[in-house]
Amino acid sequence: MSVQVYDLLLDKHIEKEDIHKIAIECGFKKIEDGREDIYLWEGLEYESTKGCYFTFDYNVNLSDCINKTDIYKTLCRTLTNQGSSYADQSKQFEIIKAMQDLYGGKVYDPNNNSWGLRENEIPSQLSKTEIACGIEYVHFSVDLSRIDNESIKEVDLSKKWLWIDTSLNRYEYPESLKHNNRLVIDLITIFETFLKGFFTKYLETNENAYTNFITDFKTDKELSNEQIFERHLRKHNFQNLDSANKAYRKYLNFNLKQEVLNNIKVVYGKEVTTIGFLLNELLNIRHNKIHEGIYSSDLNKEKTMHYRDLIERFGDSFIEKFMETHNLRLLIERELGY
């Protein structure tokens, strides 16, 4: 769904104070930008995705040809952006109907040059989990897209460019190789952020799973549920595949290794291996650079692109398997046009 606009066209002047009252009663809050009267409704987290806007104007000319003049004394407009949820569009209908019930007027849909409200275009309401975890996957895809072919450097591995600087007792590396090593670190950060974020959002939107998670954390201190959640979350390392798998199996009922890491095959050079094997290879490169100061000396453009594609393959496979296991709709770019 693209941007959806509805106009309520009125032949009478409605005072600002009366319009303001209706907007507030419908849950909208006025945005103070000093230019015009704009209101925003933002629903509950993981139900609303983009919110709903409302504004109004006076003496609006909607002429459709040079010989015809349609001037409406009051125009009320609602707008939802691409990627809006079922709840966002329902709120759009609600405020238009509330205004129309009180003051009459006719509803115009400029997107389709038609009159009247259509049905909610979102076919069925997504659950909080589907929205929350689906958005995490969108963020993962966006972050990964920033590491494109243009950002990865060419490195000539045929040259004997590795040499020891005797004065500093260290190796010197070309900037292109250093750059690709830094990209590998970025890839692992994207991987970890996604696994941790998805895990967190699932627990936050599933009461039973959340309760199991916080009651499983043993402490003799008086802490709030939020504090317990954060402390328990810090016990799990999502850069460690064993730790991540343990957390997912125990609290999300999803065997990360069995479903994805050890089961999905990928071609690497002339060999066929698993996602998990290559992820461990990638994690070792990061470890050596961060903790030992050692660069991987063979990260040319082709190999770095291969690692980038590996992270993408992991994300796609993970989402596919998780949807299948838990019967969820997590591709909200497809569901909502997010």
C-alpha positions, -999 to +999 in steps of 0.1 A: +000+000+000+013+034-009+005+067+008-033+067+015-051+100+017-088+107+024-104+142+023-136+152+040-151+181+020-175+204+038-196+233+026-197+248+061-170+264+082-160+243+112-143+262+140-107+252+148-116+245+184-143+220+174-120+202+150-093+201+177-117+186+202-126+157+179-090+150+170-080+148+207-110+126+214-098+102+187-064+100+203-044+124+181-018+148+194-011+182+178+024+186+163+037+220+170+057+230+140+045+266+137+032+263+102-001+246+101-025+224+122-011+189+119-020+161+143-005+126+147-019+094+161+006+068+172-009+036+185+004+009+208+039-003+201+039-033+178+003-026+167+009+007+149+038+010+125+037+044+108+008+061+127-019+083+111-018+121+103-047+145+104-049+181+093-075+206+081-077+238+060-103+264+050-116+277+016-099+251-004-102+252-042-104+217-057-112+228-093-108+200-118-110+223-149-107+259-158-144+264-162-154+248-128-146+260-093-152+239-063-144+258-031-150+239+001-152+260+033-136+233+054-113+204+043-102+177+067-075+153+056-061+121+069-029+104+057-012+071+063+022+063+049+034+033+030+040+004+055+012+015+078-005-013+098-042-023+100-045-003+132-031+029+114-056+027+086-085+019+110-077+051+129-078+070+096-113+058+090-123+065+126-115+102+125-131+107+091-163+090+102-163+109+135-161+142+116-187+132+091-212+120+117-212+154+132-209+177+102-218+157+071-198+164+040-185+139+014-153+118+015-129+120-015-101+096-022-075+115-043-054+084-048-081+068-069-101+099-078-132+083-062-157+091-036-163+074-002-142+053+021-130+019+009-125-011+030-093-013+051-067-023+026-047-044+050-062-078+045-058-091+081-043-076+112-008-087+120+001-098+155+024-078+177+051-104+173+047-103+135+051-066+134+079-064+160+100-092+146+092-084+110+105-048+115+137-063+129+142-082+097+136-051+077+162-033+097+186-062+091+181-060+054+185-023+053+218-024+073+231-052+051+223-033+019+247-006+029+276-031+024+272-033-014+296-042-042+308-007-045+318-004-008+340-036-010+375-029-022+397-047-048+428-063-033+456-077-054+466-108-036+492-118-062+516-091-050+540-096-021+526-066-002+530-080+033+562-067+048+575-062+083+582-027+095+613-034+116+612-001+134+577-009+148+579-047+147+546-051+129+532-060+095+520-033+072+488-039+052+473-020+022+443+002+030+421-018+007+427-050+028+422-030+061+389-017+047+376-052+039+385-064+073+365-036+088+336-046+067+338-081+081+335-066+116+304-046+104+289-078+090+292-096+123+277-066+141+247-067+117+244-105+123+246-101+161+222-071+162+196-090+142+198-122+163+196-103+196+170-078+184+147-106+170+151-126+202+143-095+224+112-085+203+098-120+203+100-122+241+085-087+246+055-097+225+048-131+239+037-131+275+045-168+283+079-167+268+087-134+286+076-148+319+097-180+314+127-158+306+126-136+336+116-163+361+146-183+349+170-156+361+180-163+397+188-133+419+185-124+456+181-087+448+148-069+445+146-060+408+118-049+385+109-072+356+126-048+332+158-050+352+157-088+354+151-090+316+181-068+308+204-086+332+193-120+319+197-108+283+233-098+290+241-134+299+236-145+263+262-138+237+247-137+202+281-136+186+287-171+200+267-196+180+264-221+208+252-194+232+227-180+206+214-215+198+209-223+235+189-191+240+167-197+209+161-233+218+151-227+254+131-196+251+119-193+215+115-231+209+137-228+178+167-250+171+190-224+154+217-250+146+194-277+133+171-255+113+197-231+098+233-233+108+240-270+102+212-276+077+214-249+050+242-257+025+262-231+006+288-233-021+322-220-010+348-221-037+345-256-051+332-271-019+298-274-004+296-265+033+271-251+058+261-216+069+273-224+104+308-234+093+313-202+074+299-181+102+324-195+126+351-187+100+338-151+099+336-149+137+373-160+139+383-132+115+366-107+137+381-122+169+416-120+155+412-084+143+395-071+175+414-091+201+448-098+185+451-070+160+456-095+132+441-088+098+429-116+076+454-114+047+432-129+019+401-107+021+399-096-015+367-083-031+354-117-041+358-133-007+344-103+012+314-103-011+309-139-004+308-132+033+283-104+027+261-128+007+265-154+035+250-131+061+221-123+037+216-160+031+215-166+069+189-139+074+167-152+046+169-188+057+164-179+094+132-160+086+118-187+063+124-214+089+111-194+118+079-185+100+074-221+091+081-234+127+059-208+144+033-201+117+040-164+116+039-138+088+072-119+092+078-106+057+060-073+065+076-056+034+053-079+015+024-078+039+023-040+044+045-027+016+068-015+045 
